[in-house]
Amino acid sequence: MPASEPVTIEGDLNAHGLRFGCVVARFNSFITDRLLGGALDAIRRHGGDLGTTRVVRVPGSLELATAARVMADSGKFDAVICLGAVIRGETAHYHHVAEGAASSIARIGPETGIPTIFGVLTCDTVEQAIDRAGAKAGNAGFHAAVAAIEMANTVKGLTGS
Ligand code: INI
């Protein structure tokens, strides 16, 4: 008997027909606007339609999860991308903001089945944030959107939708 092979489900990076929600923190907007630019660039360059992409702006990273959860529950999106920048040098409560944003966003995907991606920079310095928002170290918004594309297609592969 021939050895049988496992069926592997792996989302591809084709964004055609996928609907994305981007939630963007206004706090540190000089960084988060660059993350949004990277995310939109990734969606477009992977065949997605920016005409069906919705961008929602919220005050800060602690508010990302609330808007993302409403979008995930709406049934109107295949994936939601959360974009923010928490910079240690700027705040005494860095830890609470970073932890609060991470833990609240992390729950949305598992609880709703809609991939909800953590595209929040947590940096020690403004320089590090700039590097990761399109300067020396790539654009974390671009990478967050690529993860969103893959996971949206993974969910479609699992559910047959
Ligand atoms: N929000 C951020 O997105 N990044 C930060 O670095 C930050 N700091 O430094 O405090 C920050 N604070 C605001 C927070 O996200 C909420 O908007 C605020 O606490 C109101 O709930």
Backbone and ligand atoms as CSV (ligand in chain L), in Angstrom:
chain,resi,resn,atom,element,x,y,z
A,1,MET,N,N,0.841,-1.190,0.000
A,1,MET,CA,C,0.000,0.000,0.000
A,1,MET,C,C,0.878,1.242,0.000
A,2,PRO,N,N,0.561,2.247,-0.845
A,2,PRO,CA,C,1.379,3.480,-0.827
A,2,PRO,C,C,1.177,4.237,0.478
A,3,ALA,N,N,2.264,4.793,0.978
A,3,ALA,CA,C,2.136,5.599,2.200
A,3,ALA,C,C,1.273,6.810,1.914
A,4,SER,N,N,0.311,7.090,2.788
A,4,SER,CA,C,-0.536,8.253,2.534
A,4,SER,C,C,0.138,9.525,3.058
A,5,GLU,N,N,-0.205,10.600,2.410
A,5,GLU,CA,C,0.385,11.900,2.764
A,5,GLU,C,C,-0.628,12.715,3.562
A,6,PRO,N,N,-0.164,13.508,4.501
A,6,PRO,CA,C,-1.120,14.376,5.218
A,6,PRO,C,C,-1.617,15.490,4.315
A,7,VAL,N,N,-2.836,15.904,4.545
A,7,VAL,CA,C,-3.353,17.090,3.866
A,7,VAL,C,C,-2.900,18.309,4.671
A,8,THR,N,N,-2.188,19.190,4.022
A,8,THR,CA,C,-1.686,20.381,4.712
A,8,THR,C,C,-2.488,21.605,4.284
A,9,ILE,N,N,-2.958,22.348,5.248
A,9,ILE,CA,C,-3.657,23.605,4.955
A,9,ILE,C,C,-2.729,24.743,5.336
A,10,GLU,N,N,-2.427,25.559,4.364
A,10,GLU,CA,C,-1.526,26.684,4.601
A,10,GLU,C,C,-2.031,27.856,3.774
A,11,GLY,N,N,-2.331,28.951,4.431
A,11,GLY,CA,C,-2.865,30.100,3.707
A,11,GLY,C,C,-1.838,30.682,2.751
A,12,ASP,N,N,-2.296,31.034,1.555
A,12,ASP,CA,C,-1.358,31.683,0.628
A,12,ASP,C,C,-1.384,33.196,0.845
A,13,LEU,N,N,-0.601,33.893,0.044
A,13,LEU,CA,C,-0.439,35.347,0.232
A,13,LEU,C,C,-1.166,36.138,-0.841
A,14,ASN,N,N,-2.251,35.544,-1.371
A,14,ASN,CA,C,-3.063,36.228,-2.370
A,14,ASN,C,C,-4.203,36.974,-1.662
A,15,ALA,N,N,-4.176,38.295,-1.735
A,15,ALA,CA,C,-5.169,39.101,-1.018
A,15,ALA,C,C,-6.401,39.416,-1.863
A,16,HIS,N,N,-6.455,38.877,-3.093
A,16,HIS,CA,C,-7.587,39.171,-3.969
A,16,HIS,C,C,-8.904,38.750,-3.305
A,17,GLY,N,N,-9.842,39.655,-3.259
A,17,GLY,CA,C,-11.169,39.338,-2.728
A,17,GLY,C,C,-11.280,39.391,-1.212
A,18,LEU,N,N,-10.170,39.616,-0.517
A,18,LEU,CA,C,-10.225,39.674,0.950
A,18,LEU,C,C,-10.583,41.093,1.406
A,19,ARG,N,N,-11.301,41.159,2.532
A,19,ARG,CA,C,-11.705,42.466,3.087
A,19,ARG,C,C,-10.962,42.701,4.397
A,20,PHE,N,N,-10.245,43.806,4.442
A,20,PHE,CA,C,-9.414,44.089,5.612
A,20,PHE,C,C,-9.914,45.308,6.379
A,21,GLY,N,N,-9.799,45.219,7.695
A,21,GLY,CA,C,-9.987,46.381,8.553
A,21,GLY,C,C,-8.640,46.733,9.161
A,22,CYS,N,N,-8.293,48.013,9.115
A,22,CYS,CA,C,-7.063,48.482,9.762
A,22,CYS,C,C,-7.472,49.438,10.881
A,23,VAL,N,N,-7.057,49.142,12.105
A,23,VAL,CA,C,-7.310,50.047,13.227
A,23,VAL,C,C,-5.983,50.690,13.593
A,24,VAL,N,N,-5.968,52.007,13.621
A,24,VAL,CA,C,-4.712,52.745,13.762
A,24,VAL,C,C,-4.785,53.681,14.960
A,25,ALA,N,N,-3.800,53.565,15.854
A,25,ALA,CA,C,-3.724,54.479,16.999
A,25,ALA,C,C,-3.195,55.841,16.542
A,26,ARG,N,N,-3.835,56.911,17.034
A,26,ARG,CA,C,-3.366,58.268,16.720
A,26,ARG,C,C,-2.154,58.660,17.562
A,27,PHE,N,N,-2.010,58.055,18.733
A,27,PHE,CA,C,-0.853,58.333,19.594
A,27,PHE,C,C,0.412,57.919,18.832
A,28,ASN,N,N,1.412,58.780,18.832
A,28,ASN,CA,C,2.636,58.552,18.043
A,28,ASN,C,C,2.284,58.396,16.554
A,29,SER,N,N,1.428,59.289,16.057
A,29,SER,CA,C,0.935,59.134,14.686
A,29,SER,C,C,2.041,59.270,13.638
A,30,PHE,N,N,3.134,59.942,13.996
A,30,PHE,CA,C,4.226,60.034,13.017
A,30,PHE,C,C,4.814,58.650,12.737
A,31,ILE,N,N,4.626,57.712,13.671
A,31,ILE,CA,C,5.041,56.319,13.449
A,31,ILE,C,C,3.877,55.502,12.882
A,32,THR,N,N,2.694,55.649,13.483
A,32,THR,CA,C,1.587,54.764,13.079
A,32,THR,C,C,1.105,55.063,11.657
A,33,ASP,N,N,1.257,56.317,11.211
A,33,ASP,CA,C,0.899,56.607,9.812
A,33,ASP,C,C,1.812,55.843,8.853
A,34,ARG,N,N,3.060,55.683,9.240
A,34,ARG,CA,C,3.990,54.899,8.400
A,34,ARG,C,C,3.639,53.412,8.447
A,35,LEU,N,N,3.215,52.945,9.601
A,35,LEU,CA,C,2.790,51.532,9.686
A,35,LEU,C,C,1.576,51.298,8.798
A,36,LEU,N,N,0.637,52.262,8.817
A,36,LEU,CA,C,-0.546,52.131,7.962
A,36,LEU,C,C,-0.128,52.130,6.491
A,37,GLY,N,N,0.782,53.010,6.129
A,37,GLY,CA,C,1.254,53.037,4.738
A,37,GLY,C,C,1.836,51.690,4.339
A,38,GLY,N,N,2.605,51.076,5.237
A,38,GLY,CA,C,3.184,49.759,4.957
A,38,GLY,C,C,2.112,48.692,4.815
A,39,ALA,N,N,1.103,48.745,5.683
A,39,ALA,CA,C,0.034,47.737,5.625
A,39,ALA,C,C,-0.754,47.857,4.315
A,40,LEU,N,N,-1.091,49.083,3.936
A,40,LEU,CA,C,-1.862,49.276,2.701
A,40,LEU,C,C,-1.032,48.866,1.486
A,41,ASP,N,N,0.257,49.154,1.537
A,41,ASP,CA,C,1.159,48.758,0.447
A,41,ASP,C,C,1.168,47.228,0.305
A,42,ALA,N,N,1.233,46.530,1.432
A,42,ALA,CA,C,1.256,45.056,1.391
A,42,ALA,C,C,-0.050,44.503,0.820
A,43,ILE,N,N,-1.174,45.076,1.247
A,43,ILE,CA,C,-2.471,44.593,0.735
A,43,ILE,C,C,-2.524,44.782,-0.785
A,44,ARG,N,N,-2.160,45.993,-1.226
A,44,ARG,CA,C,-2.205,46.302,-2.662
A,44,ARG,C,C,-1.254,45.405,-3.450
A,45,ARG,N,N,-0.026,45.241,-2.951
A,45,ARG,CA,C,0.972,44.482,-3.709
A,45,ARG,C,C,0.719,42.983,-3.704
A,46,HIS,N,N,-0.175,42.536,-2.813
A,46,HIS,CA,C,-0.542,41.115,-2.825
A,46,HIS,C,C,-1.892,40.897,-3.510
A,47,GLY,N,N,-2.330,41.904,-4.270
A,47,GLY,CA,C,-3.538,41.713,-5.080
A,47,GLY,C,C,-4.827,42.115,-4.412
A,48,GLY,N,N,-4.744,42.761,-3.235
A,48,GLY,CA,C,-5.953,43.175,-2.532
A,48,GLY,C,C,-6.530,44.464,-3.100
A,49,ASP,N,N,-7.765,44.746,-2.703
A,49,ASP,CA,C,-8.483,45.921,-3.202
A,49,ASP,C,C,-8.605,46.927,-2.056
A,50,LEU,N,N,-7.914,48.058,-2.199
A,50,LEU,CA,C,-7.991,49.060,-1.126
A,50,LEU,C,C,-9.385,49.680,-1.046
A,51,GLY,N,N,-10.165,49.528,-2.102
A,51,GLY,CA,C,-11.535,50.049,-2.084
A,51,GLY,C,C,-12.422,49.336,-1.076
A,52,THR,N,N,-12.071,48.101,-0.708
A,52,THR,CA,C,-12.861,47.383,0.291
A,52,THR,C,C,-12.161,47.374,1.657
A,53,THR,N,N,-11.046,48.067,1.747
A,53,THR,CA,C,-10.314,48.153,3.019
A,53,THR,C,C,-10.856,49.333,3.821
A,54,ARG,N,N,-11.072,49.118,5.104
A,54,ARG,CA,C,-11.570,50.198,5.959
A,54,ARG,C,C,-10.518,50.545,7.005
A,55,VAL,N,N,-10.273,51.842,7.180
A,55,VAL,CA,C,-9.315,52.330,8.172
A,55,VAL,C,C,-10.089,53.034,9.282
A,56,VAL,N,N,-9.828,52.628,10.506
A,56,VAL,CA,C,-10.471,53.255,11.665
A,56,VAL,C,C,-9.376,53.833,12.554
A,57,ARG,N,N,-9.525,55.081,12.961
A,57,ARG,CA,C,-8.526,55.698,13.844
A,57,ARG,C,C,-9.075,55.785,15.261
A,58,VAL,N,N,-8.220,55.433,16.221
A,58,VAL,CA,C,-8.602,55.468,17.640
A,58,VAL,C,C,-7.527,56.268,18.394
A,59,PRO,N,N,-7.841,56.700,19.635
A,59,PRO,CA,C,-6.889,57.577,20.329
A,59,PRO,C,C,-5.501,56.956,20.547
A,60,GLY,N,N,-5.460,55.763,21.120
A,60,GLY,CA,C,-4.161,55.165,21.432
A,60,GLY,C,C,-4.209,53.652,21.344
A,61,SER,N,N,-3.083,53.018,21.632
A,61,SER,CA,C,-2.998,51.561,21.479
A,61,SER,C,C,-3.959,50.824,22.406
A,62,LEU,N,N,-4.290,51.438,23.554
A,62,LEU,CA,C,-5.228,50.774,24.462
A,62,LEU,C,C,-6.640,50.710,23.901
A,63,GLU,N,N,-6.936,51.518,22.898
A,63,GLU,CA,C,-8.288,51.512,22.303
A,63,GLU,C,C,-8.370,50.621,21.060
A,64,LEU,N,N,-7.237,50.098,20.603
A,64,LEU,CA,C,-7.247,49.313,19.360
A,64,LEU,C,C,-8.192,48.112,19.464
A,65,ALA,N,N,-8.137,47.407,20.583
A,65,ALA,CA,C,-8.881,46.146,20.691
A,65,ALA,C,C,-10.390,46.361,20.616
A,66,THR,N,N,-10.876,47.461,21.185
A,66,THR,CA,C,-12.330,47.684,21.184
A,66,THR,C,C,-12.850,47.825,19.751
A,67,ALA,N,N,-12.183,48.684,18.986
A,67,ALA,CA,C,-12.626,48.870,17.593
A,67,ALA,C,C,-12.410,47.595,16.780
A,68,ALA,N,N,-11.280,46.924,17.030
A,68,ALA,CA,C,-10.989,45.696,16.279
A,68,ALA,C,C,-12.040,44.622,16.572
A,69,ARG,N,N,-12.473,44.538,17.825
A,69,ARG,CA,C,-13.470,43.526,18.199
A,69,ARG,C,C,-14.810,43.790,17.504
A,70,VAL,N,N,-15.194,45.057,17.450
A,70,VAL,CA,C,-16.453,45.406,16.773
A,70,VAL,C,C,-16.348,45.044,15.287
A,71,MET,N,N,-15.198,45.329,14.702
A,71,MET,CA,C,-15.009,44.993,13.277
A,71,MET,C,C,-15.036,43.480,13.081
A,72,ALA,N,N,-14.360,42.752,13.968
A,72,ALA,CA,C,-14.322,41.287,13.838
A,72,ALA,C,C,-15.722,40.691,13.993
A,73,ASP,N,N,-16.506,41.250,14.899
A,73,ASP,CA,C,-17.863,40.731,15.134
A,73,ASP,C,C,-18.829,41.098,14.008
A,74,SER,N,N,-18.483,42.098,13.200
A,74,SER,CA,C,-19.433,42.623,12.213
A,74,SER,C,C,-19.704,41.671,11.051
A,75,GLY,N,N,-18.780,40.732,10.823
A,75,GLY,CA,C,-18.929,39.836,9.681
A,75,GLY,C,C,-18.531,40.484,8.366
A,76,LYS,N,N,-18.018,41.710,8.437
A,76,LYS,CA,C,-17.685,42.437,7.204
A,76,LYS,C,C,-16.216,42.325,6.823
A,77,PHE,N,N,-15.408,41.662,7.661
A,77,PHE,CA,C,-13.964,41.632,7.414
A,77,PHE,C,C,-13.424,40.207,7.514
A,78,ASP,N,N,-12.424,39.936,6.647
A,78,ASP,CA,C,-11.742,38.637,6.698
A,78,ASP,C,C,-10.563,38.672,7.662
A,79,ALA,N,N,-10.057,39.866,7.952
A,79,ALA,CA,C,-8.977,40.014,8.931
A,79,ALA,C,C,-8.931,41.468,9.376
A,80,VAL,N,N,-8.431,41.653,10.582
A,80,VAL,CA,C,-8.300,43.000,11.146
A,80,VAL,C,C,-6.841,43.191,11.561
A,81,ILE,N,N,-6.302,44.355,11.226
A,81,ILE,CA,C,-4.891,44.657,11.495
A,81,ILE,C,C,-4.836,45.822,12.482
A,82,CYS,N,N,-4.216,45.595,13.629
A,82,CYS,CA,C,-4.121,46.647,14.654
A,82,CYS,C,C,-2.727,47.271,14.597
A,83,LEU,N,N,-2.674,48.593,14.476
A,83,LEU,CA,C,-1.397,49.284,14.315
A,83,LEU,C,C,-1.234,50.353,15.395
A,84,GLY,N,N,-0.126,50.272,16.119
A,84,GLY,CA,C,0.147,51.251,17.169
A,84,GLY,C,C,1.634,51.308,17.446
A,85,ALA,N,N,2.015,52.261,18.277
A,85,ALA,CA,C,3.432,52.387,18.663
A,85,ALA,C,C,3.488,52.797,20.127
A,86,VAL,N,N,4.059,51.921,20.940
A,86,VAL,CA,C,4.241,52.227,22.359
A,86,VAL,C,C,5.741,52.390,22.587
A,87,ILE,N,N,6.125,53.578,23.062
A,87,ILE,CA,C,7.552,53.905,23.162
A,87,ILE,C,C,7.894,54.182,24.622
A,88,ARG,N,N,8.826,53.404,25.148
A,88,ARG,CA,C,9.130,53.435,26.573
A,88,ARG,C,C,9.555,54.830,27.055
A,89,GLY,N,N,10.389,55.469,26.271
A,89,GLY,CA,C,10.906,56.763,26.699
A,89,GLY,C,C,9.829,57.814,26.899
A,90,GLU,N,N,8.677,57.599,26.298
A,90,GLU,CA,C,7.636,58.615,26.303
A,90,GLU,C,C,6.695,58.505,27.502
A,91,THR,N,N,6.766,57.423,28.243
A,91,THR,CA,C,5.721,57.231,29.248
A,91,THR,C,C,6.182,56.394,30.428
A,92,ALA,N,N,5.642,56.757,31.598
A,92,ALA,CA,C,5.924,55.967,32.792
A,92,ALA,C,C,5.058,54.716,32.797
A,93,HIS,N,N,3.916,54.755,32.142
A,93,HIS,CA,C,3.048,53.562,32.178
A,93,HIS,C,C,3.162,52.748,30.882
A,94,TYR,N,N,4.334,52.807,30.260
A,94,TYR,CA,C,4.648,52.016,29.063
A,94,TYR,C,C,4.181,50.572,29.215
A,95,HIS,N,N,4.584,49.974,30.334
A,95,HIS,CA,C,4.312,48.554,30.536
A,95,HIS,C,C,2.810,48.259,30.485
A,96,HIS,N,N,2.020,49.089,31.147
A,96,HIS,CA,C,0.569,48.850,31.181
A,96,HIS,C,C,-0.044,49.007,29.793
A,97,VAL,N,N,0.404,50.034,29.074
A,97,VAL,CA,C,-0.149,50.244,27.733
A,97,VAL,C,C,0.246,49.083,26.819
A,98,ALA,N,N,1.526,48.691,26.860
A,98,ALA,CA,C,1.996,47.612,25.977
A,98,ALA,C,C,1.299,46.292,26.326
A,99,GLU,N,N,1.250,45.980,27.619
A,99,GLU,CA,C,0.617,44.719,28.045
A,99,GLU,C,C,-0.882,44.721,27.765
A,100,GLY,N,N,-1.515,45.855,28.061
A,100,GLY,CA,C,-2.966,45.948,27.853
A,100,GLY,C,C,-3.320,45.788,26.389
A,101,ALA,N,N,-2.566,46.451,25.533
A,101,ALA,CA,C,-2.847,46.349,24.093
A,101,ALA,C,C,-2.613,44.919,23.618
A,102,ALA,N,N,-1.489,44.331,24.024
A,102,ALA,CA,C,-1.147,42.983,23.543
A,102,ALA,C,C,-2.172,41.954,24.005
A,103,SER,N,N,-2.519,41.984,25.293
A,103,SER,CA,C,-3.409,40.933,25.799
A,103,SER,C,C,-4.824,41.096,25.256
A,104,SER,N,N,-5.288,42.338,25.110
A,104,SER,CA,C,-6.662,42.517,24.613
A,104,SER,C,C,-6.754,42.168,23.127
A,105,ILE,N,N,-5.763,42.531,22.349
A,105,ILE,CA,C,-5.800,42.200,20.915
A,105,ILE,C,C,-5.646,40.696,20.708
A,106,ALA,N,N,-4.798,40.068,21.534
A,106,ALA,CA,C,-4.541,38.627,21.363
A,106,ALA,C,C,-5.794,37.779,21.545
A,107,ARG,N,N,-6.761,38.272,22.301
A,107,ARG,CA,C,-7.977,37.481,22.557
A,107,ARG,C,C,-8.940,37.477,21.370
A,108,ILE,N,N,-8.870,38.528,20.532
A,108,ILE,CA,C,-9.934,38.722,19.537
A,108,ILE,C,C,-9.960,37.610,18.486
A,109,GLY,N,N,-8.800,37.268,17.951
A,109,GLY,CA,C,-8.760,36.219,16.928
A,109,GLY,C,C,-9.326,34.901,17.430
A,110,PRO,N,N,-8.779,34.379,18.536
A,110,PRO,CA,C,-9.284,33.097,19.047
A,110,PRO,C,C,-10.768,33.146,19.408
A,111,GLU,N,N,-11.243,34.293,19.913
A,111,GLU,CA,C,-12.637,34.356,20.362
A,111,GLU,C,C,-13.630,34.555,19.215
A,112,THR,N,N,-13.184,35.166,18.116
A,112,THR,CA,C,-14.125,35.465,17.024
A,112,THR,C,C,-13.899,34.606,15.783
A,113,GLY,N,N,-12.697,34.038,15.664
A,113,GLY,CA,C,-12.369,33.308,14.444
A,113,GLY,C,C,-11.937,34.224,13.311
A,114,ILE,N,N,-11.905,35.518,13.563
A,114,ILE,CA,C,-11.414,36.477,12.557
A,114,ILE,C,C,-9.973,36.838,12.924
A,115,PRO,N,N,-9.007,36.504,12.075
A,115,PRO,CA,C,-7.614,36.822,12.398
A,115,PRO,C,C,-7.465,38.307,12.726
A,116,THR,N,N,-6.896,38.581,13.862
A,116,THR,CA,C,-6.719,39.967,14.315
A,116,THR,C,C,-5.257,40.119,14.707
A,117,ILE,N,N,-4.562,40.900,13.925
A,117,ILE,CA,C,-3.101,40.891,13.949
A,117,ILE,C,C,-2.554,42.021,14.813
A,118,PHE,N,N,-1.537,41.694,15.609
A,118,PHE,CA,C,-0.895,42.644,16.528
A,118,PHE,C,C,0.244,43.354,15.793
A,119,GLY,N,N,-0.061,44.511,15.254
A,119,GLY,CA,C,0.966,45.300,14.564
A,119,GLY,C,C,1.334,46.520,15.407
A,120,VAL,N,N,1.625,46.255,16.668
A,120,VAL,CA,C,1.948,47.341,17.596
A,120,VAL,C,C,3.433,47.280,17.930
A,121,LEU,N,N,4.146,48.346,17.642
A,121,LEU,CA,C,5.553,48.404,18.010
A,121,LEU,C,C,5.669,48.669,19.499
A,122,THR,N,N,6.542,47.939,20.167
A,122,THR,CA,C,6.870,48.235,21.565
A,122,THR,C,C,8.376,48.455,21.595
A,123,CYS,N,N,8.766,49.707,21.752
A,123,CYS,CA,C,10.171,50.083,21.574
A,123,CYS,C,C,10.689,50.846,22.782
A,124,ASP,N,N,11.996,50.797,22.938
A,124,ASP,CA,C,12.641,51.569,24.004
A,124,ASP,C,C,12.811,53.035,23.613
A,125,THR,N,N,13.024,53.270,22.326
A,125,THR,CA,C,13.321,54.638,21.887
A,125,THR,C,C,12.550,54.982,20.608
A,126,VAL,N,N,12.449,56.280,20.359
A,126,VAL,CA,C,11.823,56.751,19.116
A,126,VAL,C,C,12.616,56.247,17.913
A,127,GLU,N,N,13.942,56.209,18.048
A,127,GLU,CA,C,14.782,55.757,16.931
A,127,GLU,C,C,14.443,54.320,16.542
A,128,GLN,N,N,14.279,53.479,17.540
A,128,GLN,CA,C,13.912,52.081,17.248
A,128,GLN,C,C,12.572,52.018,16.526
A,129,ALA,N,N,11.628,52.846,16.954
A,129,ALA,CA,C,10.304,52.835,16.318
A,129,ALA,C,C,10.415,53.276,14.858
A,130,ILE,N,N,11.212,54.317,14.618
A,130,ILE,CA,C,11.395,54.794,13.238
A,130,ILE,C,C,12.001,53.689,12.373
A,131,ASP,N,N,13.007,52.995,12.942
A,131,ASP,CA,C,13.659,51.915,12.191
A,131,ASP,C,C,12.673,50.834,11.780
A,132,ARG,N,N,11.696,50.549,12.659
A,132,ARG,CA,C,10.765,49.446,12.395
A,132,ARG,C,C,9.499,49.913,11.679
A,133,ALA,N,N,9.466,51.192,11.364
A,133,ALA,CA,C,8.294,51.739,10.651
A,133,ALA,C,C,8.688,52.186,9.248
A,134,GLY,N,N,9.668,51.502,8.686
A,134,GLY,CA,C,10.004,51.779,7.295
A,134,GLY,C,C,11.409,52.258,7.055
A,135,ALA,N,N,12.195,52.430,8.136
A,135,ALA,CA,C,13.579,52.870,7.923
A,135,ALA,C,C,14.506,51.657,7.852
A,136,LYS,N,N,15.355,51.460,8.878
A,136,LYS,CA,C,16.405,50.435,8.749
A,136,LYS,C,C,15.921,48.995,8.919
A,137,ALA,N,N,14.816,48.811,9.601
A,137,ALA,CA,C,14.439,47.443,9.979
A,137,ALA,C,C,13.097,47.035,9.376
A,138,GLY,N,N,12.841,47.462,8.144
A,138,GLY,CA,C,11.591,47.070,7.495
A,138,GLY,C,C,10.413,47.863,8.032
A,139,ASN,N,N,9.229,47.457,7.634
A,139,ASN,CA,C,8.013,48.141,8.072
A,139,ASN,C,C,7.102,47.105,8.728
A,140,ALA,N,N,6.922,47.246,10.048
A,140,ALA,CA,C,6.124,46.266,10.793
A,140,ALA,C,C,4.671,46.257,10.332
A,141,GLY,N,N,4.197,47.372,9.767
A,141,GLY,CA,C,2.833,47.402,9.247
A,141,GLY,C,C,2.693,46.502,8.027
A,142,PHE,N,N,3.713,46.524,7.182
A,142,PHE,CA,C,3.726,45.637,6.008
A,142,PHE,C,C,3.675,44.180,6.466
A,143,HIS,N,N,4.522,43.831,7.420
A,143,HIS,CA,C,4.577,42.438,7.889
A,143,HIS,C,C,3.273,42.024,8.582
A,144,ALA,N,N,2.650,42.963,9.300
A,144,ALA,CA,C,1.367,42.656,9.949
A,144,ALA,C,C,0.316,42.342,8.886
A,145,ALA,N,N,0.314,43.115,7.800
A,145,ALA,CA,C,-0.675,42.880,6.738
A,145,ALA,C,C,-0.421,41.550,6.030
A,146,VAL,N,N,0.838,41.189,5.851
A,146,VAL,CA,C,1.141,39.885,5.229
A,146,VAL,C,C,0.623,38.745,6.131
A,147,ALA,N,N,0.815,38.900,7.433
A,147,ALA,CA,C,0.284,37.885,8.362
A,147,ALA,C,C,-1.240,37.830,8.275
A,148,ALA,N,N,-1.870,39.001,8.120
A,148,ALA,CA,C,-3.337,39.043,8.008
A,148,ALA,C,C,-3.812,38.324,6.747
A,149,ILE,N,N,-3.104,38.536,5.641
A,149,ILE,CA,C,-3.474,37.875,4.380
A,149,ILE,C,C,-3.358,36.358,4.545
A,150,GLU,N,N,-2.222,35.916,5.085
A,150,GLU,CA,C,-2.034,34.469,5.243
A,150,GLU,C,C,-3.101,33.867,6.164
A,151,MET,N,N,-3.355,34.532,7.278
A,151,MET,CA,C,-4.314,33.949,8.236
A,151,MET,C,C,-5.751,33.992,7.719
A,152,ALA,N,N,-6.092,35.036,6.959
A,152,ALA,CA,C,-7.439,35.074,6.362
A,152,ALA,C,C,-7.606,33.883,5.420
A,153,ASN,N,N,-6.569,33.589,4.645
A,153,ASN,CA,C,-6.652,32.446,3.721
A,153,ASN,C,C,-6.581,31.115,4.465
A,154,THR,N,N,-5.865,31.088,5.583
A,154,THR,CA,C,-5.835,29.871,6.408
A,154,THR,C,C,-7.235,29.553,6.933
A,155,VAL,N,N,-7.915,30.582,7.437
A,155,VAL,CA,C,-9.272,30.375,7.961
A,155,VAL,C,C,-10.200,29.930,6.838
A,156,LYS,N,N,-10.067,30.538,5.661
A,156,LYS,CA,C,-10.890,30.106,4.527
A,156,LYS,C,C,-10.604,28.648,4.179
A,157,GLY,N,N,-9.333,28.251,4.248
A,157,GLY,CA,C,-8.976,26.860,3.959
A,157,GLY,C,C,-9.545,25.898,4.985
A,158,LEU,N,N,-9.625,26.335,6.232
A,158,LEU,CA,C,-10.133,25.471,7.302
A,158,LEU,C,C,-11.641,25.364,7.294
A,159,THR,N,N,-12.307,26.457,6.910
A,159,THR,CA,C,-13.766,26.488,6.991
A,159,THR,C,C,-14.423,26.226,5.647
A,160,GLY,N,N,-13.618,26.238,4.581
A,160,GLY,CA,C,-14.174,26.040,3.249
A,160,GLY,C,C,-15.000,27.212,2.787
A,161,SER,N,N,-14.781,28.383,3.378
A,161,SER,CA,C,-15.593,29.564,3.016
A,161,SER,C,C,-14.955,30.338,1.866
L,1,INI,N1,N,-0.689,55.003,23.549
L,1,INI,C1,C,0.080,54.578,22.552
L,1,INI,O1,O,-0.418,54.103,21.541
L,1,INI,N2,N,1.440,54.627,22.669
L,1,INI,C2,C,2.040,55.142,23.792
L,1,INI,O2,O,3.303,55.163,23.829
L,1,INI,C3,C,1.229,55.621,24.823
L,1,INI,N3,N,1.812,56.222,26.012
L,1,INI,O3,O,2.983,56.547,25.940
L,1,INI,O4,O,1.161,56.414,26.998
L,1,INI,C4,C,-0.172,55.552,24.696
L,1,INI,N4,N,-0.978,55.997,25.668
L,1,INI,C5,C,-2.379,56.251,25.456
L,1,INI,C6,C,-3.248,55.033,25.663
L,1,INI,O5,O,-3.085,54.114,24.594
L,1,INI,C7,C,-4.712,55.413,25.727
L,1,INI,O6,O,-5.082,56.076,24.548
L,1,INI,C8,C,-5.036,56.326,26.919
L,1,INI,O7,O,-4.565,55.765,28.117
L,1,INI,C9,C,-6.563,56.530,27.031
L,1,INI,O8,O,-7.193,55.275,27.293
